[in-house]
Amino acid sequence: MFVSLAGGEPLLRDDLSDIVEEIAQFHLPFVTTNGYLATPGVADALMSAGLWGVSVSIDYADPARHDEARGQDGAWAQAWRAVEMFSAARKHDYQRVNVMAVLLDDNLDQLEELMQTAAKHKAYFMVQPYGRLKINSRKFEYKNGPVAPRLLEMWRRNRNFLSNPIYLSKFDEFLTGGVPGCRAGRAFYNIDSAGDVAICVENKSRPVANLYTHSQYQLRDRLRAAGGGNKCTACWYNCRGEVESLYKPRSLVMSLPMFLFNRGQADGQAMGRWGK
């Protein structure tokens, strides 16, 4: 399984490398961080523990705009330092370092510069649209017309842009009404730090089971039952859209090279579209 370790901020945990090591025995551990607490030692410990990949969240190419949005002076510079630290700490070719951006109402014109800067840091780039569920507001949602064609153009121009093109092609569908057929509870689910299990991260206040009190069979059955009638269209996060892409033959074929190889060199060298 692909196991995403996110927060809050996962680097707050002193035992994160131990968690990664346990997961890496059988699965693919992935950390999402704002990078503020990253150090060379932390990066080395996580990569040595078997981290499959890490995403550092950066939403603007402009340092002042990123720092203002994050409410922290120096956040942009530290985020890029974190990218450099994780890139330098990689032990294996398969270990990924991503820059992760959220598409907002004012940053579409910043995304290509972000992915080009990421390539200079030997990192990949992924994007997901802003989701209103976090604060129950559409205030920061992209509202300036069709966006999928522009994202797909960027995908064709930039070899380090890893987002699945089928996933990108549905951004406008999400922004103008939502993508039906959510597989939460069946293709993916959420576990919080207390062991509560919900069909997705946005349902964590309504868990259907707990790791410590229910068997694996009860977990499976309760997740399937809770997810079976799910008609939610309120998000198009990576944890939903990228995973659901694997359930359709065409997008599965387009996703496999990202998992098995490299989509070209992260530094932009022309080594063939799907890897070395």
N, C-alpha and C positions, 0 to 999 in steps of 0.2 A: 504494500500500500504506500501511497504518497502521503506522508504525515507532515502537515504544516504546523509549525510551532510559532504562534503569534501571540499578541497581547491585546491591550497594554503593550508593555515592552519586555520581551523575553530575556534580554541581556541583564535585566535586574536580578535574575536567578543565578546564584552562585553554583548551582548544580546543573546548569544547562548542558555542559559538555557530557556529564554522566547520563542525562536523559537522551542526548543525541546518540551516545555510544550504545545504549540499550536498543533504541529504535533501529539503528543501522545494522543490527545483526540480521534482521529479516526484511526491513522496509527502507524507504527513501525519506530521510529527515530533511526538512527544509525550514529555515528560520527567516522571518520577516522582522526587520528592525528599522528604527529611525537612525541608527548608527551612532547615536550620541555617546553611548557607553563603550563603544568598541575601542579596543587596544590591540597592539600586535600580539600580546599574550593571549587575549580572549580569542582572536581570530585563529591563531595557531592551534589552540586547544580544541576549538570546534571542528576545524578541518581535520585535525588528527583523530578526532573521535569518530569520524566517518560522515560528516555533514555532506549531503548530496548537493545542497545549494543554499544560497542566501540571497534575499532581496533587501536592498536598502531603499527606503522611501524618499524620493526626491520629486517634487511636483513642478518645480520651476527651474529654468536655466538661469534666471536672474537671481543672484544671491539675496538681494534685498527683499524681493517678493517672497521667496521661500522662507526667509527668516521671519518676515512679518506674519505670514500664514501660520507658522509654527509657534510664534510668540517667544522666540529665543534667538538672540543675537549669536551668530557663529554657527547656527544649526546647519546651514548649507555647506560651509567649509568642512565641518566635522563629518557630515554625511559622505562627502567625496573622499575624505581621509579614510573613512570606514571601507569604502569601495576598494581603495588602494590596499588597505591592510588585508582584507579578505582575498583579494586577487593574488597578493604576494604569498599568502599562507596556504594556497591550494597544494595538495599533495598528489592529486590524480587529475588526469585530463578531463574526466567526466564531471568534476566538481564545478558548479556554476556560481557565478556572481552576477546578480541582476541589479539593475536600477529599476525600481517599480514606481510608476507615476499613476496618479488618479486623474482622469480627464475631468476638468472643472469648467466653469463658465468662462474662464479667462486665461487658459493656458494652452490651448491647441497650438498656437503659434510658437510655443516654447518646446514642444515635444521632440521635433527633429533635432534641434540643437542638443537636447538632453541625450538622445540616443547616440549622437555623434561624439559627445563628450564621454559617454559610457564606453564607446568603442576605443577611445584613446586610453582609457583606464583598463582595457582588456576585459570589459564587462558587457553583459547583454542588457536588453531593455524589454520591459513588458508594460502594458497599460490596462487599466480597467476603468469603467465609468463610475463617477460618483454615485453612491447609493443613498437614498433619502432615509433609510431605516435607522441609521445611527442617531440622527437628531430629529427624525420625523419632519423633514423640511426639504423642499426642492430648491432652496436658495442658491446652492452652489452647482446645480445641475447644468450641463451644457445645453444652451437654448438657441444656438445660432445657426440652425439649419442642418442639413445632412453632414455627417462627419465620417461615416464609414468609407466613402470613396477616398477621402484624404488620408485616412489611416492606412488604407490598402496601398496607396501610392508610396507612402513612407516605407511600408513593409517591403515593397519591391525594390526600393532604393537602398535600404540599409540591412546588411546581412546579419547584424546583431539584434534585429527586432524579432524577438522570439514568439510573440503572441500568435496563436493560431489564426490564420486568415478567415476561417469560417466563423470563429468567435468574433473577430473584428467586424465582419460583415453584418453582424446582428446588433451593433451598437445603436443604429437608428431605430430599429424595431423596439429595442428596450426604451429608448428616450421618447418614443411617441406612443407608448401604451404598454410595453412590457413583452417579454419573451415567455410564451406558455410552455408547459411541460416540465416544470422544475422537478428534478430527481432527488431533492433533499431527502435524506433518510434512507435512500436506496443506493445512490452512487457516491454519496459523501455525507458526513455528519460531523457534529461538534462534541468535543469532550472538554469540560472546563477543569480548573485546578482542583476542584473538590470531587471529581469523578462523575459529575452529572453529565448525562448524554442527551443531546437534543438533535433534532433533524438538521439544524444548521446554526451558524453562529448567531444569527439574528433571533433565534428561538431559544437562546440559552436560558432565558428566564422561565421557560416552560419545558423542562427536561422530561423525557419519557422513561428514563431508567438511570441507574447508577452503577458504575463499574464495580463498586464494592459490595453491592447488595443484590445484584442480578447476574444470572449466568450468561454466558455468551449467546446461548440460544434465546433467552429472554430478551437480551439486547437486540438481536437480529429481528425477532418477531415484533417487538414494540416499535423499532424504527420503521420496519416495513409497513406496519399498521398506521403509524402516524404520518408517514410520507405518502401513503397511497392516495389519499384524498387531497393532497396539497395542490392548490391552484394559484399560489403566490406568483406574481410577476414583478415584484418590487425591487429586485436586484439583478445585476448581471456581473457579479464579481468573478474574478478569476477562478475562485474555488468552486463556483458553479459552472460557468460557461466553458472553461478549459476542460474540466472533467467531463461534462456532458458531450463535448466534442468527440471524446474517445468512444462514444456509443454509436457513432454514425460512420459508416465505412469510409466515405471520402475524407472527412476531417480526421479520422483515425490515421489514415495513411499520411496525412499532412502533419500530424502530431508526432508520429513515431520517430522521425529523424531527430526531433528536439530532445527526446528522451534517450535515444540510443547513440547518437553521434553529436556533432556540433553543426549548427546551421551556418556554415562558413566560419571562418576564424572570427573571434570576438574583436580582434584588432582591425577587422575590415579587409584583410588580405584576401585576394580572390583565389580561394582554394576549392572552388566548386560549390554549388549552392547548398549541398547537404553535408559538407564536412571535409575532413582532411583527405 
